[in-house]
Amino acid sequence: MAIMKKFSNTIPLQSENTDTFISKVEMMFDRWTELAVITKGNLEELRDLVIRDQLYRSFNSKAVTFLKERSPKSIADVRDMAAKYRSAYPDISLAREEISIGNVAEGPTGKDRDARTTMRDKWNPNVRGGPMFR
């Protein structure tokens, strides 16, 4: 489903505050469960767990460490703790870091690829040097 892919790949924008980002993730999850026709029961606990996991995958490693050290038990706890992290480090993006692979691969021209190449580019068939161009 497109909504689940969007849900899984979402990251906070630099200009987006934690409350807005978490609300956006919550809305995407709710839409996904609505489209999947999931009935409520233990859905609230599942929802909380899945959204917390998604937030951990969306945030940068330092923010995740900050949150996990405090053992949030709910999305509300994550929301409060993320807001504290954001206020303590206002100039640091909450978004997860891209993994740089540096000059380890050669492009189709035989020259070293740019150091800004990311793992996503390495496996993207639409990017020069991706699997389609090998």
Residue pairs with C-beta under 8 A, 6 or more apart in sequence:
1 32
1 35
1 36
3 28
3 31
3 32
3 35
4 32
6 28
7 25
7 28
7 29
7 32
7 54
8 54
8 57
10 24
10 25
10 28
10 54
10 58
11 58
11 94
11 95
11 96
12 18
12 21
12 58
12 59
12 93
12 94
12 95
13 21
13 95
14 93
14 95
16 24
17 83
17 86
18 79
18 82
18 83
18 85
18 86
18 94
19 79
19 83
21 58
21 94
22 51
22 55
22 75
22 78
22 79
22 82
25 51
25 54
25 55
25 58
26 51
26 75
29 47
29 50
29 51
29 54
30 47
33 43
33 47
48 74
48 75
51 75
52 72
52 74
52 75
52 78
55 67
55 75
55 78
55 82
56 64
56 67
56 68
57 96
58 94
58 95
58 96
59 67
59 82
59 94
59 95
59 96
60 92
60 93
60 94
60 95
60 96
60 97
61 96
61 97
62 89
62 92
63 82
63 85
63 92
63 94
66 81
66 85
67 78
67 81
67 82
67 85
70 77
70 81
72 78
72 81
82 94
85 94
86 94
98 118
98 119
98 120
99 118
99 119
100 115
100 116
100 117
100 118
101 117
101 118
101 119
101 122
102 115
102 117
103 112
103 113
103 114
103 115
104 113
105 112
105 113
105 117
105 122
105 129
106 112
106 113
107 113
107 128
107 129
107 133
108 128
108 129
108 133
108 134
113 129
117 129
121 127
121 129
121 130
122 129
122 130
123 130
123 131
124 130
125 131
125 132
126 132
127 133
